Amino acid sequence: MTSLDDLPIRPDLIGLKPYGAPQLEVAVSLNVNENTHQIPEAVAVDIIARLAESLLNINRYPDREFLGLRQALADYLNDNLESALSVDNIWAANGSNEVLQHIFQAFGGPGRKALGFRPTYSMYALIAQGSQTDYVTAPRDERYELSVQAMQAGIHENKPNLVMLCSPNNPTGTPVSLEVVAAAYDALQETTGGILVVDEAYGEFAHDQSQSAVTLLAGRPKLLVSRTMSKAFAFAGARVGYLAADPAVVDALRLVRLPYHLSAFTQAAAEGALAHSAEMLRTVDDIRVQRDRIVTELTAMGLDPYRSDANFVLFAGLQDSAKVWQQLLDRGVLVRDVGIAGTLRVSAGTETETTAFLSALREVIGK
């Protein structure tokens, strides 16, 4: 049987492992930051009707420029963030990971460097690897916060062509202030004139949603704000990510995308969800309540949850996090070990799921 060792793969891929969290059948799955609420039935019925209509023309290629979807995304951002975006400011792809891949393909590559602030989303390094972009990291402040000073130091020391700011940050949940984003843009333009990417995959869960980097786009042509429908819209299985940026950036991303990369079904489903955005986002308030409940109750147990603007909580204070992870799994609760010593990360689920997690954790740690 042929193995990877028998194949002439690129030397820089040898020894790597594919990205992925454990996929296990358990009663309570809170390990991959999904929105565990199902979408409203009325919205599902409308989406099914749109899919059926698109099926009648499935013998034809989809709209290569997906103009209807881009307009719907622009309208959604404009309605919620008081922005003034048009179709020309919007890009979309199969999940925000493909959006990020397009960015690295267009603005990274051999001889170019991308900078992240550790710990942060592990896919940045993997996407950089796939595009043969040098990926480096700089430290955060205490409790994984990111100050203007720490950010500027990282940029000035590394002189990157791409900077990745995840806000709220995965896996820590830490928000990045607009002051830091604006200062990062200025520092980057002073050094290499590079691209600043703010990854707002969890933006809708923030305590103050108006503090989105989308509001900083005007006059900053090298600022890109990546978002997704996977989290707040409970649309993870549909794989729809998007980006807001200067129209010239969108033109650059067209150079690297595959033809017809968004299927007719994906476009129809996403447009249907966006047509009901208020209904789709009703669960966000409940998720915020459960997230804040987790923080409060973990603190009462003597654990140390970090500040979170996301739909998950990273918490410390565990003597043996791997053992606790297994003991929770034994009780039917799956959370995430992100590789930070003494910590685990848990997604905020429904009230029932959150109660199950907290009850299981109390049993495990004896609180």
C-alpha positions in Angstrom: 0.0 0.0 0.0 1.4 3.4 -1.0 2.1 5.9 1.8 3.0 9.6 1.8 6.6 8.6 2.0 6.3 7.0 -1.4 5.0 10.1 -3.1 7.1 13.0 -4.5 5.3 15.7 -2.5 6.9 19.1 -1.9 9.7 18.9 0.6 8.1 21.6 2.8 5.0 19.4 3.2 6.9 16.4 4.5 5.9 15.5 8.1 2.9 17.9 8.3 -0.5 16.7 9.4 -3.9 17.9 8.1 -5.8 20.5 10.1 -8.7 19.2 12.1 -10.3 18.8 15.5 -11.6 15.4 16.7 -14.9 14.5 15.1 -16.6 12.2 17.7 -20.2 11.2 18.2 -21.1 12.6 21.6 -24.2 14.0 23.3 -22.7 17.5 23.7 -20.2 18.7 21.1 -18.7 22.0 22.1 -15.2 21.8 20.5 -15.3 23.6 17.1 -17.1 26.9 17.9 -20.2 26.0 15.9 -23.5 27.8 16.5 -25.3 24.7 18.0 -28.8 26.2 17.4 -30.6 25.0 14.3 -31.8 27.6 11.8 -35.5 28.5 12.0 -37.9 26.2 10.1 -39.4 29.1 8.1 -36.0 30.2 6.9 -35.1 26.6 6.0 -38.3 26.3 3.9 -37.3 29.4 1.9 -33.8 28.2 1.4 -35.1 24.9 0.2 -37.3 26.7 -2.3 -34.3 28.7 -3.6 -32.2 25.6 -3.9 -35.0 23.9 -5.9 -35.2 26.8 -8.3 -31.5 26.8 -8.8 -31.6 23.1 -9.5 -33.7 23.8 -12.7 -30.6 25.5 -14.2 -27.9 23.3 -12.7 -26.8 22.3 -16.2 -25.4 25.8 -16.5 -22.4 27.2 -14.7 -23.2 29.5 -11.7 -22.8 33.3 -11.8 -19.0 33.5 -11.8 -19.1 36.9 -10.1 -21.9 35.9 -7.7 -23.3 39.5 -7.9 -26.5 38.7 -6.1 -24.7 37.2 -3.1 -22.2 40.1 -3.0 -25.0 42.6 -3.0 -26.8 40.8 -0.1 -23.5 40.7 1.9 -23.0 44.4 1.3 -26.5 45.2 2.4 -26.1 43.1 5.5 -22.9 44.9 6.6 -24.4 48.3 5.7 -27.5 47.7 7.7 -25.6 46.4 10.8 -22.4 48.5 10.8 -23.6 51.8 9.2 -21.1 51.3 6.4 -21.5 52.3 2.8 -20.2 49.2 0.9 -21.1 48.2 -2.6 -20.8 45.0 -4.6 -17.3 46.1 -5.6 -16.2 46.0 -2.0 -17.2 42.4 -1.4 -15.6 39.0 -2.1 -16.8 35.6 -1.0 -15.6 32.0 -1.1 -16.1 28.5 0.4 -15.7 29.5 4.0 -13.4 32.2 5.4 -10.5 29.8 5.1 -10.7 30.0 1.3 -11.0 33.8 1.5 -7.8 33.8 3.5 -6.2 31.4 1.1 -7.0 33.8 -1.8 -5.4 36.6 0.2 -2.2 34.6 0.7 -2.1 33.5 -2.9 -2.5 37.1 -4.1 -0.3 38.9 -1.6 2.0 36.3 -0.1 4.1 33.7 -1.8 7.8 32.9 -2.0 10.0 35.6 -0.6 7.2 37.2 1.3 6.4 37.1 5.0 3.2 37.0 7.0 2.9 37.9 10.7 0.5 36.6 13.4 0.4 37.2 17.1 0.6 34.0 19.1 -1.4 32.2 20.1 -3.8 32.7 17.2 -5.8 30.8 14.6 -3.7 27.8 13.6 -4.9 27.9 10.0 -2.8 31.0 9.3 0.4 29.0 9.4 -1.0 26.2 7.3 -2.4 28.5 4.6 1.0 30.3 4.6 2.7 27.0 4.2 0.5 26.0 1.3 1.2 29.3 -0.5 4.9 29.1 0.3 4.7 32.3 2.4 7.1 32.6 5.3 5.0 32.7 8.5 6.3 34.3 11.7 4.7 35.2 15.1 5.2 37.9 17.7 4.1 37.7 21.3 0.9 39.2 22.9 0.6 41.0 26.2 -0.4 39.3 29.4 -3.7 37.4 29.3 -3.4 37.3 25.5 -4.4 41.0 25.1 -2.8 42.9 22.2 -1.7 46.5 22.8 -0.6 49.1 20.3 2.9 48.8 21.6 3.1 45.0 21.3 1.6 45.1 17.8 3.9 47.9 16.6 7.0 46.0 18.0 6.0 42.9 16.1 5.6 44.8 12.8 8.7 46.8 13.1 10.8 43.8 14.1 9.5 41.4 11.4 8.7 43.8 8.6 5.9 41.6 7.2 4.1 41.8 3.9 0.9 40.5 5.5 -0.3 41.0 9.0 -3.1 38.8 10.5 -5.2 40.2 13.3 -7.8 37.8 14.6 -10.6 39.8 16.4 -12.0 38.2 18.5 -8.9 36.0 18.6 -9.2 32.3 18.2 -8.4 30.4 20.5 -8.4 33.0 23.3 -11.6 35.1 22.5 -9.7 38.3 23.0 -10.9 41.3 21.1 -8.6 43.7 19.2 -9.5 47.4 19.6 -10.0 49.7 16.7 -7.1 51.8 18.1 -4.8 48.8 17.6 -6.1 48.1 14.1 -5.6 51.6 13.0 -2.1 51.7 14.5 -1.3 48.4 12.9 -2.3 49.8 9.5 -0.1 52.8 9.9 2.9 50.8 11.2 2.6 48.4 8.2 2.5 51.2 5.7 5.5 52.8 7.3 7.5 49.6 7.0 6.6 47.5 3.9 3.4 49.0 2.6 1.8 45.6 3.1 -1.7 44.1 3.6 -3.5 44.1 7.0 -6.1 41.4 7.4 -8.6 41.6 10.3 -10.3 38.3 10.7 -13.7 38.9 12.3 -15.1 35.4 12.0 -16.7 35.9 15.5 -17.5 39.5 15.1 -21.3 39.3 15.7 -20.7 37.9 19.2 -18.7 40.9 20.5 -20.0 42.9 23.4 -19.9 46.0 21.2 -20.5 45.0 17.6 -20.1 48.5 16.4 -16.3 48.1 17.0 -15.8 46.3 13.7 -12.8 47.0 11.5 -15.3 47.4 8.6 -15.8 50.9 10.0 -12.1 51.7 9.3 -12.1 50.7 5.6 -12.5 54.2 4.2 -9.2 55.6 3.2 -7.3 52.4 3.9 -7.0 50.5 0.6 -4.8 47.8 2.1 -7.1 46.9 5.0 -9.1 43.7 4.5 -11.8 42.5 6.8 -12.7 38.8 6.6 -15.9 37.4 8.0 -18.0 34.3 7.8 -21.6 33.0 7.9 -20.5 29.8 9.7 -20.8 31.1 13.2 -23.5 33.7 14.0 -25.6 32.5 11.0 -25.4 28.9 12.1 -24.3 28.1 8.5 -21.1 26.2 9.0 -22.2 23.3 6.7 -22.9 25.7 3.8 -19.2 27.0 3.8 -19.7 30.7 3.1 -17.0 33.2 4.0 -16.6 36.7 2.8 -14.4 39.8 2.8 -14.9 43.6 2.7 -12.1 45.7 1.2 -11.2 48.2 -1.5 -12.4 47.2 -5.0 -8.8 46.9 -6.1 -8.3 44.1 -3.5 -11.3 42.3 -4.9 -9.8 42.6 -8.4 -6.5 41.1 -7.1 -8.4 38.1 -5.5 -10.1 37.4 -8.9 -6.6 36.6 -10.2 -6.2 33.6 -8.0 -9.7 32.2 -7.5 -10.7 29.0 -9.4 -13.4 29.5 -12.1 -17.0 29.3 -10.7 -15.7 28.6 -7.2 -19.0 29.2 -5.6 -21.7 26.7 -6.6 -25.2 27.7 -7.6 -26.5 25.9 -4.5 -24.0 27.8 -2.2 -25.1 31.1 -3.7 -28.8 30.4 -3.4 -28.6 29.1 0.2 -26.5 32.1 1.4 -28.8 34.6 -0.3 -31.7 32.9 1.4 -30.1 33.1 4.8 -29.2 36.8 4.3 -32.7 37.6 3.3 -33.7 36.5 6.8 -30.7 37.8 8.7 -32.7 39.2 11.6 -34.2 35.8 12.2 -31.0 33.9 11.6 -29.2 36.1 14.2 -31.7 35.8 17.0 -29.7 33.0 18.6 -26.7 35.3 19.0 -28.0 37.0 22.1 -28.7 33.7 23.7 -25.2 32.5 22.9 -23.7 35.6 24.4 -25.7 34.9 27.6 -24.4 31.3 27.7 -20.8 32.5 27.1 -21.0 35.0 29.9 -22.6 32.4 32.1 -19.7 30.1 31.5 -17.3 32.8 32.5 -19.2 33.5 35.7 -19.5 29.9 36.7 -16.0 28.9 35.8 -14.7 31.7 38.0 -16.9 30.5 40.8 -15.3 27.1 40.4 -11.9 28.6 41.0 -10.8 28.4 37.4 -9.5 31.3 35.3 -11.5 32.1 32.1 -10.0 34.7 29.8 -11.9 37.7 28.4 -14.0 36.7 25.4 -15.9 38.5 22.7 -16.4 35.3 20.8 -18.9 32.3 21.1 -16.3 30.4 23.2 -14.3 30.6 26.4 -10.7 29.6 27.0 -10.1 28.8 30.6 -7.0 28.1 32.6 -6.3 26.7 36.1 -6.3 22.9 35.2 -3.5 20.8 36.6 -3.8 18.2 33.8 -5.9 19.6 30.9 -5.6 16.4 28.8 -7.0 14.3 31.7 -9.8 16.7 32.2 -10.6 16.7 28.5 -10.8 12.9 28.6 -13.0 12.9 31.7 -15.4 15.3 30.1 -15.5 13.1 27.0 -16.3 10.1 29.2 -19.3 12.1 30.4 -20.4 12.8 26.8 -19.1 16.4 26.6 -16.5 17.2 23.9 -14.4 20.4 24.3 -11.1 21.5 22.7 -7.6 21.1 23.9 -5.8 23.9 21.9 -2.4 23.0 23.1 -1.9 25.7 25.7 -0.8 24.1 29.0 -3.4 24.0 31.7 -6.2 25.2 29.5 -9.3 24.0 27.6 -11.6 25.8 25.3 -15.4 25.4 25.3 -18.0 26.7 22.8 -21.1 28.4 24.2 -23.9 26.1 23.2 -27.6 26.1 24.0 -28.7 26.5 27.6 -29.1 22.8 27.9 -25.7 22.0 26.4 -24.0 24.7 28.6 -25.6 23.2 31.7 -24.4 19.7 30.7 -20.8 21.0 30.3 -20.8 22.9 33.6 -22.3 19.9 35.5 -19.8 17.5 34.0 -16.9 19.9 34.8 -18.0 20.2 38.4 -18.0 16.4 38.7 -14.5 16.2 37.2 -12.8 18.9 39.3 -14.9 18.2 42.4 -16.5 21.6 42.7 
